[in-house]
Amino acid sequence: GEGMFRKDPQTIAEWSPANVENCWQLQRSIISDIWDNLKPGGLLIYSTCTFNAHEDEENVAWILEEYGAELLPVPTEEAWNITGSLIGNPLKTASDFPVYRFIPGKTRGEGLFMAVIRKRGEDENLQKEIALDPSNAVAEARKRLRILSYGVKEGIQKGKTIIPDHTLALSITGDTSIYPNIEVDYSTAISYLRHEAITLSSEASRGIVLLTYKHHKLGFAKNLGNRANNLYPQEWRIKSGYIPNEVVVITETDKQ
């Protein structure tokens, strides 16, 4: 898709009208293969990294007609500058056709298309409001899933220091009030998320601190003064070599 052009120049060489036609048909084939696996009342997020209407609006219209599905609106902010359908409603009806285009230069990112589609019908299981006993939830899940981690952990003790678990930093219910919040800039935030060495300001509290960027929790670090030990999980680190140097949000005011 065109949304990959800047990141991967090889995709430019692979683009052709014939490949557009192939992708258009391939996507319909994929939907046909997986539709029966979607429960009645279930949601399908249809998203592409291309800009052409064949793969975007026209394929969404095909899904609605072929399977009697329902297109759902998604709450968005005007400041995001999201664009709707470029061809109106391809079904030629008076109803709304809520699809969402993230066009480079208007919205952040490389460009994508998204629509939320609901399979009509009601799932009987969705009508039952029976809560699973929390004490049995993990045991039941283990019967069907390979569970790598679950729940919010306080941390582990190393010597006289308790190293808080990363899940505690991200939990909306866990209590992190004992850890000083340190607001960091964009460059430091990216370095932290890449599990690189970081240095905090001389005024920052010593010991275990909770790093935030624009008041969003990133995770814990142990500030030693001259440096800070990065406690971000190694397996979660950003591996991509592409990191934007600056985040730019384009608004309607900027374009005038």
MARBA-3410 file (N, C-alpha, C, O; in Angstrom, 1 decimal):
256
0.8,-1.2,0.0,0.0,0.0,0.0,0.8,1.3,0.0,2.0,1.2,0.4 ~ 0.2,2.4,-0.4,1.0,3.6,-0.5,1.4,4.1,0.9,2.4,4.9,0.9 ~ 0.8,3.7,1.9,1.1,4.1,3.2,2.5,3.5,3.7,3.0,3.9,4.7 ~ 3.1,2.6,2.9,4.4,2.0,3.2,5.5,2.6,2.3,6.7,2.3,2.5 ~ 5.2,3.5,1.4,6.1,4.0,0.4,7.4,4.7,1.1,8.5,4.4,0.7
7.1,5.5,2.1,8.3,6.2,2.7,9.1,5.3,3.5,10.4,5.5,3.5 ~ 8.5,4.4,4.2,9.3,3.5,5.1,10.0,2.4,4.3,11.1,2.0,4.7 ~ 9.4,2.0,3.2,10.0,0.8,2.5,9.9,1.1,1.0,8.9,0.9,0.3 ~ 11.0,1.7,0.5,11.1,2.1,-1.0,10.8,0.9,-1.9,10.3,1.1,-3.0 ~ 11.0,-0.3,-1.4,10.7,-1.5,-2.3,9.3,-1.6,-2.7,8.9,-2.1,-3.7
8.4,-1.1,-1.8,7.0,-1.1,-2.1,6.6,-0.3,-3.3,5.6,-0.5,-4.0 ~ 7.4,0.8,-3.5,7.2,1.6,-4.7,7.4,0.8,-6.0,6.6,0.9,-6.9 ~ 8.5,0.0,-6.0,8.8,-0.8,-7.2,7.7,-1.9,-7.4,7.5,-2.3,-8.5 ~ 7.1,-2.3,-6.3,6.1,-3.4,-6.4,4.7,-2.9,-6.8,3.9,-3.7,-7.2 ~ 4.5,-1.6,-6.7,3.2,-1.1,-7.0,2.9,-1.1,-8.5,3.7,-0.8,-9.3
1.7,-1.5,-8.9,1.2,-1.4,-10.3,-0.3,-1.6,-10.3,-0.9,-2.1,-9.3 ~ -1.0,-1.1,-11.3,-2.4,-1.3,-11.4,-2.8,-2.8,-11.3,-3.9,-3.1,-10.7 ~ -2.0,-3.6,-11.8,-2.3,-5.1,-11.7,-2.3,-5.6,-10.3,-3.1,-6.4,-9.9 ~ -1.3,-5.1,-9.5,-1.2,-5.5,-8.1,-2.4,-4.9,-7.3,-2.8,-5.5,-6.3 ~ -2.8,-3.7,-7.7,-4.0,-3.1,-7.0,-5.2,-4.0,-7.2,-5.9,-4.3,-6.3
-5.4,-4.5,-8.4,-6.5,-5.4,-8.8,-6.3,-6.7,-8.0,-7.3,-7.2,-7.5 ~ -5.1,-7.2,-7.9,-4.9,-8.5,-7.1,-5.2,-8.3,-5.7,-5.9,-9.1,-5.1 ~ -4.8,-7.2,-5.1,-5.0,-6.9,-3.7,-6.5,-6.7,-3.4,-7.1,-7.2,-2.4 ~ -7.2,-6.0,-4.3,-8.6,-5.8,-4.2,-9.4,-7.1,-4.1,-10.2,-7.3,-3.2 ~ -9.0,-8.0,-5.0,-9.7,-9.3,-5.0,-9.2,-10.2,-3.8,-10.0,-11.0,-3.2
-8.0,-10.1,-3.5,-7.4,-10.9,-2.4,-8.1,-10.6,-1.0,-8.4,-11.5,-0.2 ~ -8.4,-9.3,-0.8,-9.0,-8.9,0.4,-10.4,-9.5,0.5,-10.9,-9.8,1.6 ~ -11.1,-9.5,-0.6,-12.5,-10.1,-0.6,-12.4,-11.6,-0.3,-13.2,-12.2,0.4 ~ -11.4,-12.2,-0.8,-11.2,-13.7,-0.6,-10.9,-13.9,0.9,-11.4,-14.9,1.5 ~ -10.1,-13.1,1.5,-9.7,-13.2,2.9,-11.0,-13.0,3.8,-11.2,-13.8,4.7
-11.8,-12.0,3.5,-13.0,-11.8,4.2,-14.0,-13.0,4.1,-14.6,-13.4,5.1 ~ -14.1,-13.6,2.9,-14.9,-14.7,2.7,-14.5,-15.9,3.5,-15.3,-16.7,4.0 ~ -13.1,-16.1,3.7,-12.6,-17.2,4.4,-12.8,-17.1,5.9,-13.0,-18.1,6.6 ~ -12.8,-15.8,6.4,-12.8,-15.6,7.9,-14.2,-15.2,8.4,-14.4,-15.2,9.6 ~ -15.1,-14.9,7.5,-16.4,-14.3,8.0,-17.2,-15.2,8.9,-17.7,-14.8,9.9
-17.2,-16.5,8.6,-17.9,-17.5,9.5,-17.3,-17.6,10.9,-18.0,-18.0,11.8 ~ -16.0,-17.2,11.0,-15.4,-17.2,12.3,-15.8,-16.1,13.2,-15.5,-16.1,14.4 ~ -16.4,-15.1,12.6,-16.9,-13.9,13.4,-18.2,-14.2,14.0,-19.2,-14.5,13.2 ~ -18.4,-14.1,15.3,-19.7,-14.4,15.9,-20.7,-13.3,15.6,-20.3,-12.1,15.3 ~ -22.0,-13.7,15.6,-23.0,-12.7,15.4,-22.9,-11.6,16.5,-22.7,-11.8,17.6
-22.9,-10.3,16.0,-22.7,-9.2,16.9,-21.2,-8.8,17.0,-20.9,-7.8,17.7 ~ -20.3,-9.7,16.5,-18.9,-9.4,16.6,-18.5,-8.3,15.6,-19.2,-7.9,14.7 ~ -17.3,-7.7,15.9,-16.8,-6.5,15.2,-15.6,-6.9,14.3,-14.7,-7.7,14.8 ~ -15.6,-6.4,13.1,-14.4,-6.6,12.2,-13.8,-5.2,11.9,-14.5,-4.3,11.5 ~ -12.5,-5.1,12.2,-11.8,-3.8,11.9,-11.2,-4.0,10.6,-10.2,-4.7,10.4
-11.7,-3.3,9.6,-11.2,-3.4,8.2,-10.2,-2.3,8.0,-10.7,-1.1,8.0 ~ -9.0,-2.6,7.8,-8.0,-1.5,7.7,-7.0,-1.8,6.6,-6.5,-3.0,6.5 ~ -6.6,-0.8,5.9,-5.5,-1.0,4.8,-4.5,0.1,4.9,-4.8,1.1,5.6 ~ -3.4,0.0,4.3,-2.4,1.0,4.2,-2.4,1.6,2.8,-1.4,2.1,2.3 ~ -3.5,1.5,2.0,-3.6,2.0,0.7,-4.6,3.1,0.6,-5.4,3.3,1.5
-4.5,3.9,-0.5,-5.4,5.0,-0.6,-6.5,4.8,-1.7,-7.4,5.6,-1.8 ~ -6.4,3.7,-2.5,-7.3,3.6,-3.6,-8.7,3.1,-3.1,-8.8,2.3,-2.2 ~ -9.7,3.6,-3.8,-11.1,3.4,-3.3,-11.5,1.9,-3.6,-12.4,1.4,-2.9 ~ -10.9,1.2,-4.5,-11.2,-0.2,-4.8,-11.0,-1.0,-3.6,-11.9,-1.8,-3.2 ~ -9.9,-0.8,-2.9,-9.5,-1.6,-1.8,-10.2,-1.1,-0.5,-10.3,-1.8,0.5
-10.6,0.2,-0.5,-11.1,0.8,0.7,-12.6,0.9,0.7,-13.3,-0.1,1.1 ~ -13.2,2.0,0.2,-14.7,2.2,0.3,-15.4,1.1,-0.5,-16.4,0.6,0.0 ~ -14.9,0.7,-1.7,-15.7,-0.3,-2.5,-15.7,-1.7,-1.8,-16.7,-2.4,-1.9 ~ -14.6,-2.0,-1.2,-14.6,-3.3,-0.5,-15.4,-3.3,0.7,-16.1,-4.3,1.1 ~ -15.5,-2.2,1.4,-16.4,-2.1,2.6,-17.8,-2.2,2.1,-18.6,-2.9,2.8
-18.2,-1.5,1.0,-19.5,-1.6,0.5,-19.9,-3.1,0.1,-21.0,-3.6,0.3 ~ -18.9,-3.8,-0.5,-19.1,-5.2,-0.9,-19.4,-6.1,0.4,-20.3,-6.9,0.3 ~ -18.6,-5.8,1.5,-18.9,-6.6,2.7,-20.3,-6.4,3.2,-21.0,-7.3,3.6 ~ -20.7,-5.1,3.2,-22.1,-4.8,3.7,-23.1,-5.5,2.9,-24.1,-6.0,3.4 ~ -23.0,-5.4,1.5,-24.0,-6.0,0.7,-23.9,-7.6,0.7,-24.9,-8.2,0.7
-22.7,-8.1,0.7,-22.5,-9.6,0.6,-23.0,-10.3,1.8,-23.6,-11.4,1.8 ~ -22.8,-9.7,3.0,-23.0,-10.3,4.2,-24.1,-9.6,5.1,-24.4,-10.1,6.2 ~ -24.7,-8.6,4.6,-25.7,-7.9,5.3,-25.2,-7.3,6.6,-25.9,-7.2,7.6 ~ -23.9,-6.9,6.6,-23.3,-6.3,7.8,-23.6,-4.9,8.0,-24.3,-4.3,7.2 ~ -23.2,-4.4,9.1,-23.5,-3.0,9.5,-22.2,-2.2,9.7,-21.3,-2.7,10.3
-22.2,-1.0,9.2,-21.1,-0.1,9.3,-21.3,0.8,10.5,-22.3,1.5,10.6 ~ -20.3,0.8,11.4,-20.5,1.6,12.7,-19.6,2.9,12.7,-18.5,2.9,12.2 ~ -20.2,4.0,13.2,-19.4,5.2,13.4,-18.4,5.1,14.5,-18.6,4.3,15.5 ~ -17.3,5.8,14.4,-16.3,5.8,15.5,-16.1,7.2,16.0,-15.9,8.1,15.2 ~ -16.2,7.5,17.3,-16.0,8.8,17.8,-14.6,9.3,17.5,-13.6,8.6,17.7
-14.4,10.5,16.9,-13.1,11.1,16.6,-13.1,12.5,17.0,-14.1,13.1,17.3 ~ -11.9,13.1,17.1,-11.7,14.5,17.4,-11.5,15.3,16.1,-10.8,14.8,15.2 ~ -12.1,16.5,16.0,-12.0,17.3,14.8,-10.5,17.7,14.6,-10.1,17.8,13.4 ~ -9.7,17.8,15.7,-8.3,18.2,15.6,-7.5,17.1,14.9,-6.4,17.4,14.5 ~ -8.0,15.9,14.8,-7.2,14.8,14.2,-7.2,14.9,12.7,-6.4,14.3,12.0
-8.1,15.7,12.1,-8.2,16.0,10.7,-8.4,14.7,9.9,-7.7,14.5,8.8 ~ -9.2,13.8,10.4,-9.5,12.6,9.6,-10.5,12.9,8.5,-11.4,13.7,8.6 ~ -10.2,12.2,7.4,-11.0,12.4,6.2,-12.0,11.2,6.0,-11.6,10.1,6.3 ~ -13.2,11.5,5.5,-14.2,10.5,5.3,-14.0,9.9,3.9,-12.9,9.9,3.4 ~ -15.1,9.3,3.4,-15.1,8.6,2.1,-14.7,9.6,1.0,-15.3,10.7,1.0
-13.9,9.2,0.1,-13.5,10.0,-1.0,-14.5,9.9,-2.2,-14.5,10.6,-3.1 ~ -15.4,8.9,-2.1,-16.4,8.6,-3.2,-17.8,8.6,-2.7,-18.7,8.0,-3.3 ~ -18.0,9.3,-1.5,-19.4,9.3,-1.0,-19.8,7.9,-0.5,-19.0,7.2,0.0 ~ -21.1,7.6,-0.6,-21.6,6.3,-0.3,-21.7,5.5,-1.5,-22.6,5.7,-2.3 ~ -20.8,4.5,-1.7,-20.8,3.7,-2.9,-22.1,2.8,-3.0,-22.3,2.2,-4.1
-22.8,2.7,-1.9,-24.1,1.9,-2.0,-25.2,2.7,-2.5,-26.3,2.2,-2.8 ~ -25.0,4.0,-2.8,-25.9,4.9,-3.4,-27.2,5.0,-2.5,-28.3,5.1,-3.1 ~ -27.1,5.0,-1.2,-28.2,5.1,-0.3,-28.0,6.4,0.4,-27.0,7.1,0.4 ~ -29.1,6.8,1.1,-29.1,8.1,1.8,-28.4,8.0,3.2,-28.2,9.1,3.8 ~ -28.1,6.8,3.6,-27.5,6.7,5.0,-26.1,7.1,5.0,-25.4,7.1,3.9
-25.6,7.3,6.2,-24.2,7.7,6.3,-23.3,6.5,6.0,-23.7,5.3,6.1 ~ -22.0,6.8,5.6,-21.1,5.8,5.2,-19.8,6.1,6.0,-18.8,6.6,5.4 ~ -19.8,5.8,7.3,-18.7,6.3,8.2,-17.4,5.4,8.0,-17.3,4.3,8.6 ~ -16.5,5.9,7.2,-15.2,5.3,7.0,-14.1,6.4,7.3,-14.5,7.6,7.3 ~ -12.9,6.0,7.6,-11.9,7.0,8.1,-10.6,6.8,7.4,-10.0,5.8,7.4
-10.2,7.9,6.8,-8.9,8.0,6.1,-7.9,8.9,6.8,-8.3,10.0,7.2 ~ -6.8,8.3,7.1,-5.7,9.1,7.8,-4.7,9.4,6.7,-3.8,8.7,6.4 ~ -4.8,10.6,6.2,-4.1,11.0,5.0,-2.8,11.8,5.4,-2.9,12.7,6.2 ~ -1.6,11.3,5.0,-0.4,12.0,5.4,-0.4,13.5,5.0,-0.9,13.9,4.0 ~ 0.1,14.3,5.9,0.0,15.8,5.7,-1.2,16.4,6.4,-1.2,17.6,6.7
-2.2,15.6,6.6,-3.4,16.0,7.4,-3.4,15.4,8.8,-3.8,16.1,9.7 ~ -3.0,14.1,8.8,-3.0,13.4,10.1,-1.6,12.9,10.4,-0.8,12.7,9.4 ~ -1.4,12.5,11.6,-0.1,11.9,11.9,0.0,10.5,11.4,-1.0,9.8,11.3 ~ 1.2,10.1,11.0,1.3,8.7,10.5,1.6,8.7,9.0,1.7,9.7,8.3 ~ 1.8,7.5,8.5,2.1,7.3,7.1,0.9,7.2,6.1,1.1,7.2,4.9
-0.3,7.0,6.7,-1.5,6.9,5.9,-2.1,5.6,6.1,-1.5,4.5,5.9 ~ -3.4,5.6,6.4,-4.2,4.3,6.4,-5.6,4.6,6.3,-6.1,5.7,6.3 ~ -6.4,3.5,6.1,-7.9,3.5,5.9,-8.4,2.6,7.0,-7.9,1.5,7.2 ~ -9.6,3.0,7.6,-10.2,2.1,8.6,-11.7,2.2,8.6,-12.2,3.3,8.3 ~ -12.3,1.1,8.8,-13.8,1.0,9.0,-14.1,-0.1,10.0,-13.4,-1.1,10.1
-15.2,0.1,10.8,-15.6,-0.8,11.8,-16.9,-1.4,11.3,-17.9,-0.7,11.1 ~ -16.9,-2.7,11.2,-18.1,-3.5,10.6,-18.6,-4.5,11.6,-17.8,-5.2,12.2 ~ -19.9,-4.5,11.8,-20.5,-5.4,12.8,-21.3,-6.5,12.0,-22.1,-6.2,11.1 ~ -21.1,-7.7,12.4,-21.9,-8.8,11.9,-23.2,-8.8,12.5,-23.3,-8.8,13.8 ~ -24.3,-8.8,11.8,-25.6,-8.7,12.3,-26.0,-10.0,13.0,-25.4,-11.0,12.8
-26.9,-9.9,14.0,-27.4,-11.0,14.8,-26.9,-10.9,16.2,-25.9,-10.1,16.4 ~ -27.5,-11.6,17.1,-27.1,-11.5,18.5,-26.5,-12.8,18.9,-27.0,-13.9,18.7 ~ -25.3,-12.7,19.6,-24.7,-13.9,20.2,-25.3,-14.1,21.5,-25.4,-13.3,22.4 ~ -25.9,-15.3,21.7,-26.6,-15.7,22.9,-25.6,-15.5,24.1,-26.1,-15.1,25.2 ~ -24.4,-15.8,23.9,-23.4,-15.6,25.0,-23.3,-14.2,25.5,-23.0,-13.9,26.7
-23.5,-13.2,24.5,-23.4,-11.8,24.9,-24.5,-11.4,25.8,-24.4,-10.3,26.4 ~ -25.6,-12.1,25.8,-26.8,-11.7,26.5,-26.7,-12.2,28.0,-27.5,-11.7,28.8 ~ -25.8,-13.1,28.3,-25.6,-13.6,29.6,-24.7,-12.7,30.4,-23.5,-12.5,30.0 ~ -25.1,-12.2,31.5,-24.3,-11.3,32.3,-23.9,-12.1,33.6,-24.2,-11.7,34.7 ~ -23.2,-13.2,33.4,-22.7,-14.0,34.4,-21.2,-13.8,34.6,-20.4,-14.1,33.7
-20.8,-13.3,35.7,-19.3,-13.0,35.9,-18.6,-14.3,36.3,-19.1,-15.1,37.1 ~ -17.5,-14.5,35.7,-16.6,-15.6,36.1,-15.9,-15.4,37.4,-15.4,-14.3,37.7 ~ -16.0,-16.4,38.3,-15.3,-16.2,39.6,-13.8,-15.9,39.3,-13.1,-16.7,38.7 ~ -13.3,-14.7,39.8,-11.9,-14.3,39.5,-10.9,-15.4,39.9,-9.9,-15.5,39.3 ~ -11.2,-16.1,41.0,-10.3,-17.1,41.5,-10.1,-18.3,40.5,-9.1,-19.0,40.5
-11.1,-18.5,39.6,-11.1,-19.6,38.6,-10.7,-19.1,37.2,-10.5,-19.9,36.3 ~ -10.6,-17.7,37.0,-10.5,-17.2,35.7,-9.2,-17.7,35.0,-9.2,-18.1,33.9 ~ -8.1,-17.6,35.7,-6.8,-18.0,35.1,-6.8,-19.5,34.8,-6.3,-19.9,33.8 ~ -7.3,-20.3,35.7,-7.4,-21.7,35.5,-8.2,-22.1,34.3,-7.8,-22.9,33.5 ~ -9.3,-21.4,34.1,-10.1,-21.6,32.9,-9.4,-21.2,31.6,-9.5,-21.8,30.6
-8.7,-20.0,31.7,-8.0,-19.5,30.5,-6.9,-20.5,30.1,-6.6,-20.6,29.0 ~ -6.2,-21.1,31.1,-5.1,-21.9,30.8,-5.5,-23.2,30.0,-4.7,-23.8,29.4 ~ -6.8,-23.5,30.1,-7.3,-24.7,29.3,-7.2,-24.4,27.8,-7.2,-25.3,27.0 ~ -7.2,-23.1,27.4,-7.3,-22.8,26.0,-6.2,-21.9,25.5,-5.9,-21.8,24.3 ~ -5.5,-21.3,26.5,-4.5,-20.3,26.1,-3.1,-20.6,26.8,-3.1,-21.2,27.9
-2.1,-20.1,26.2,-0.8,-20.2,26.8,-0.5,-18.8,27.5,-0.3,-17.8,26.8 ~ -0.7,-18.8,28.8,-0.6,-17.5,29.5,0.9,-17.3,29.9,1.5,-18.0,30.6 ~ 1.4,-16.1,29.4,2.7,-15.8,29.7,2.8,-14.9,31.0,3.7,-15.0,31.8 ~ 1.8,-14.1,31.2,1.7,-13.3,32.4,0.3,-12.8,32.6,-0.5,-12.7,31.7 ~ -0.1,-12.6,33.9,-1.4,-12.1,34.2,-1.4,-11.3,35.5,-0.5,-11.5,36.3
-2.3,-10.4,35.6,-2.5,-9.6,36.8,-1.5,-8.5,36.9,-0.6,-8.4,36.0 ~ -1.5,-7.8,38.0,-0.6,-6.7,38.3,0.3,-7.1,39.4,-0.2,-7.5,40.5 ~ 1.6,-7.1,39.2,2.5,-7.6,40.2,3.1,-6.3,40.9,3.4,-5.3,40.3 ~ 3.4,-6.4,42.2,4.0,-5.3,42.9,5.5,-5.2,42.5,5.9,-4.0,42.3 ~ 6.2,-6.3,42.4,7.6,-6.2,42.0,8.4,-7.3,42.7,7.8,-8.3,43.2
9.7,-7.2,42.6,10.6,-8.2,43.2,11.6,-7.5,44.1,11.9,-6.3,43.9 ~ 12.0,-8.2,45.2,13.0,-7.6,46.1,14.4,-8.0,45.7,14.7,-9.1,45.6 ~ 15.2,-7.0,45.6,16.6,-7.2,45.3,17.4,-6.5,46.4,17.5,-5.3,46.5 ~ 18.0,-7.3,47.3,18.6,-6.7,48.5,17.6,-6.0,49.4,16.6,-6.6,49.8 ~ 17.9,-4.7,49.6,16.9,-3.9,50.4,16.0,-3.1,49.6,15.1,-2.4,50.1
16.1,-3.3,48.3,15.2,-2.5,47.3,14.2,-3.3,46.7,14.5,-4.4,46.2 ~ 13.0,-2.8,46.6,11.9,-3.5,45.9,11.8,-2.9,44.5,11.6,-1.7,44.3 ~ 12.1,-3.7,43.5,12.0,-3.2,42.1,10.6,-3.4,41.6,10.1,-4.5,41.4 ~ 9.8,-2.3,41.4,8.4,-2.5,41.0,8.3,-3.1,39.6,9.1,-2.9,38.7 ~ 7.2,-3.9,39.4,7.0,-4.6,38.2,6.4,-3.5,37.2,5.7,-2.6,37.6
6.7,-3.7,35.9,6.3,-2.8,34.9,4.7,-2.7,34.8,4.2,-1.7,34.4 ~ 4.1,-3.9,35.1,2.6,-3.9,35.0,2.0,-2.9,36.0,0.9,-2.4,35.8 ~ 2.7,-2.6,37.1,2.2,-1.7,38.1,2.2,-0.3,37.5,1.3,0.5,37.8 ~ 3.2,0.1,36.7,3.3,1.4,36.1,2.1,1.6,35.1,1.6,2.8,35.0 ~ 1.7,0.6,34.4,0.6,0.8,33.4,-0.8,0.5,34.0,-1.8,0.8,33.3
-0.9,0.0,35.2,-2.2,-0.3,35.7,-3.0,0.9,36.1,-2.4,1.9,36.6 ~ -4.3,0.9,35.8,-5.2,2.0,36.2,-5.7,1.9,37.6,-6.3,2.8,38.2 ~ -5.4,0.7,38.3,-5.9,0.5,39.6,-4.7,0.4,40.6,-4.9,0.6,41.8 ~ -3.5,0.1,40.1,-2.4,-0.1,41.0,-1.9,1.3,41.6,-2.1,2.3,41.0 ~ -1.4,1.2,42.8,-1.0,2.4,43.6,0.4,2.7,43.3,1.3,1.9,43.8
0.7,3.8,42.6,2.1,4.1,42.3,2.5,5.4,43.0,3.5,6.1,42.7 ~ 1.7,5.9,44.0,1.8,7.2,44.6,3.2,7.3,45.4,3.6,8.4,45.6 ~ 3.7,6.2,45.8,5.0,6.3,46.6,6.2,6.6,45.7,7.3,6.9,46.2 ~ 6.0,6.5,44.4,7.1,6.7,43.4,7.0,8.1,42.8,6.0,8.4,42.2 ~ 8.0,8.9,43.0,8.0,10.3,42.4,7.8,10.2,40.9,8.4,9.4,40.2
6.9,11.1,40.3,6.7,11.2,38.9,7.7,12.1,38.3,7.9,13.3,38.8 ~ 8.5,11.7,37.3,9.4,12.5,36.6,9.0,12.7,35.1,9.0,11.7,34.4 ~ 8.6,13.9,34.8,8.3,14.2,33.4,9.5,14.3,32.5,10.4,15.1,32.9 ~ 9.6,13.6,31.4,10.7,13.6,30.5,10.4,14.2,29.2,9.2,14.3,28.8 ~ 11.4,14.6,28.4,11.1,15.2,27.1,11.0,14.0,26.1,11.2,12.9,26.4
10.7,14.4,24.8,10.5,13.4,23.8,11.7,12.5,23.6,11.5,11.3,23.4 ~ 12.8,13.1,23.5,14.1,12.4,23.2,14.4,11.4,24.3,14.7,10.2,24.0 ~ 14.2,11.8,25.5,14.4,10.9,26.7,13.4,9.7,26.7,13.7,8.6,27.0 ~ 12.1,10.1,26.4,11.1,9.1,26.3,11.4,8.0,25.3,11.2,6.8,25.6 ~ 11.8,8.4,24.1,12.2,7.4,23.1,13.4,6.6,23.5,13.3,5.3,23.3
14.4,7.2,24.1,15.5,6.4,24.6,15.1,5.4,25.6,15.6,4.3,25.6 ~ 14.2,5.8,26.5,13.7,4.9,27.5,13.0,3.7,26.9,13.2,2.6,27.3 ~ 12.1,4.0,25.9,11.3,2.9,25.3,12.2,2.0,24.4,11.8,0.9,24.1 ~ 13.4,2.5,24.1,14.3,1.7,23.4,15.3,0.9,24.3,16.2,0.2,23.9 ~ 15.0,1.1,25.6,15.8,0.5,26.6,17.3,0.9,26.6,18.2,0.1,26.7
17.5,2.2,26.3,18.8,2.7,26.2,19.1,3.4,27.5,18.3,3.6,28.4 ~ 20.4,3.8,27.7,20.8,4.5,28.9,20.2,5.9,28.9,20.2,6.6,27.8 ~ 19.8,6.4,30.0,19.2,7.7,30.1,19.8,8.4,31.3,20.3,7.8,32.3 ~ 19.7,9.8,31.2,20.1,10.6,32.3,19.0,11.6,32.7,18.4,12.2,31.8 ~ 18.7,11.7,33.9,17.6,12.6,34.4,18.2,13.9,34.9,19.4,14.0,35.1
17.3,14.9,35.1,17.8,16.2,35.5,18.4,16.1,37.0,18.0,15.2,37.7 ~ 19.3,17.0,37.3,19.9,17.0,38.6,18.9,17.2,39.7,19.2,16.8,40.9 ~ 17.7,17.8,39.4,16.7,18.0,40.5,15.8,16.8,40.7,15.0,16.8,41.6 ~ 15.9,15.8,39.8,15.1,14.6,39.9,15.4,13.8,41.2,16.5,13.7,41.6 ~ 14.3,13.3,41.8,14.4,12.5,43.0,15.3,11.2,42.7,15.3,10.7,41.6
16.1,10.8,43.7,16.9,9.6,43.6,16.1,8.4,44.0,15.0,8.5,44.6 ~ 16.6,7.3,43.5,15.9,6.0,43.8,14.9,5.7,42.7,15.0,6.1,41.5 ~ 13.9,4.8,43.0,12.9,4.4,42.0,12.0,5.5,41.7,11.4,6.1,42.6 ~ 11.9,5.9,40.4,11.0,6.9,40.0,10.1,6.4,38.8,10.4,5.4,38.2 ~ 9.0,7.1,38.6,8.1,6.7,37.5,8.2,7.8,36.4,7.8,8.9,36.7
8.6,7.4,35.3,8.8,8.3,34.2,7.5,8.5,33.4,6.7,7.6,33.2 ~ 7.2,9.8,33.1,6.0,10.1,32.3,6.4,11.0,31.1,7.4,11.8,31.2 ~ 5.6,10.9,30.1,5.8,11.8,28.9,4.4,12.4,28.6,3.5,11.7,28.3 ~ 4.3,13.8,28.7,3.0,14.4,28.6,2.0,13.8,29.5,0.8,13.6,29.1 ~ 2.4,13.5,30.7,1.6,13.0,31.8,1.1,11.5,31.5,0.2,11.1,32.2
1.7,10.9,30.5,1.4,9.4,30.3,2.5,8.6,30.9,3.7,8.9,30.6 ~ 2.1,7.6,31.7,3.1,6.8,32.3,3.9,5.9,31.3,3.3,5.3,30.4 ~ 5.2,6.0,31.4,6.1,5.1,30.6,6.6,3.9,31.3,6.6,2.8,30.7 ~ 7.0,4.1,32.5,7.6,3.0,33.3,8.5,3.5,34.4,8.7,4.7,34.6 ~ 9.2,2.5,35.0,10.1,2.9,36.1,11.5,3.0,35.7,12.0,2.4,34.7
12.3,3.7,36.5,13.7,3.8,36.4,14.3,4.0,37.8,13.6,4.4,38.7 ~ 15.6,3.6,37.9,16.2,3.9,39.2,17.3,4.9,39.0,18.3,4.7,38.4 ~ 17.0,6.1,39.6,17.8,7.3,39.4,19.0,7.3,40.4,18.8,7.3,41.6 ~ 20.2,7.2,39.8,21.4,7.2,40.7,22.1,8.5,40.7,23.1,8.7,41.4 ~ 21.5,9.5,40.0,22.1,10.9,40.0,22.9,11.1,38.7,22.5,11.9,37.9
24.1,10.5,38.6,24.9,10.7,37.4,24.3,9.9,36.2,24.6,10.2,35.0 ~ 23.4,8.9,36.5,22.8,8.1,35.5,21.5,7.5,36.1,21.3,7.6,37.3 ~ 20.7,6.9,35.2,19.5,6.2,35.7,19.4,4.8,35.1,19.6,4.7,33.9 ~ 19.2,3.8,35.9,19.1,2.5,35.4,17.7,2.3,34.7,16.7,2.6,35.3 ~ 17.7,1.9,33.5,16.5,1.8,32.7,15.8,0.4,33.1,16.3,-0.6,32.9
14.6,0.5,33.7,13.9,-0.7,34.1,12.8,-1.1,33.1,11.9,-1.9,33.5 ~ 12.7,-0.5,32.0,11.7,-0.9,31.0,12.0,-2.3,30.5,13.2,-2.6,30.3 ~ 11.0,-3.1,30.4,11.2,-4.5,30.0,12.0,-4.7,28.7,11.6,-4.1,27.7 ~ 13.1,-5.4,28.7,13.9,-5.6,27.5,13.1,-6.1,26.3,13.3,-5.7,25.2 ~ 12.2,-7.1,26.6,11.4,-7.7,25.5,10.4,-6.8,24.9,9.8,-7.1,23.9
10.1,-5.6,25.5,9.2,-4.7,25.0,9.8,-3.5,24.3,9.1,-2.6,23.7 ~ 11.1,-3.5,24.2,11.8,-2.3,23.7,11.5,-2.0,22.2,11.2,-3.0,21.5 ~ 11.6,-0.8,21.8,11.4,-0.4,20.4,12.6,-0.9,19.6,13.8,-0.6,20.0 ~ 12.4,-1.7,18.6,13.6,-2.2,17.8,13.7,-1.5,16.5,14.8,-1.6,15.9 ~ 12.7,-0.8,16.1,12.8,-0.2,14.8,13.9,0.9,14.8,14.1,1.6,15.7
14.6,1.0,13.6,15.6,2.0,13.5,15.1,3.3,13.2,15.8,4.3,13.3 ~ 13.8,3.4,12.8,13.2,4.7,12.4,12.5,5.3,13.6,11.5,4.7,14.1 ~ 13.0,6.4,14.1,12.4,7.1,15.2,12.3,8.6,14.7,13.4,9.2,14.5 ~ 11.1,9.1,14.6,11.0,10.5,14.1,11.7,11.5,15.1,11.6,11.3,16.3 ~ 12.4,12.4,14.6,13.1,13.4,15.5,12.2,14.4,16.1,12.5,14.9,17.2
11.1,14.6,15.5,10.1,15.6,16.0,8.7,15.2,15.7,8.4,14.7,14.6 ~ 7.8,15.4,16.7,6.4,15.1,16.5,5.7,16.4,16.1,5.8,17.3,16.8 ~ 5.1,16.4,14.9,4.4,17.5,14.4,2.9,17.2,14.2,2.6,16.2,13.5 ~ 2.1,18.0,14.9,0.6,17.8,14.7,0.1,19.0,13.9,0.2,20.1,14.3 ~ -0.4,18.6,12.7,-0.9,19.6,11.7,-2.4,19.9,12.0,-3.2,18.9,12.0
-2.8,21.1,12.2,-4.2,21.5,12.4,-4.6,22.4,11.3,-3.8,22.8,10.5 ~ -5.9,22.6,11.3,-6.5,23.5,10.2,-5.9,24.9,10.3,-5.7,25.5,9.3 ~ -5.6,25.3,11.5,-5.0,26.7,11.7,-3.7,26.8,11.1,-3.3,27.8,10.5 ~ -2.9,25.7,11.2,-1.5,25.7,10.6,-1.6,25.8,9.1,-0.7,26.4,8.5 ~ -2.6,25.2,8.5,-2.7,25.2,7.0,-3.2,26.5,6.4,-3.0,26.7,5.2
-3.8,27.3,7.2,-4.3,28.6,6.7,-3.2,29.6,6.5,-3.5,30.8,6.1
END
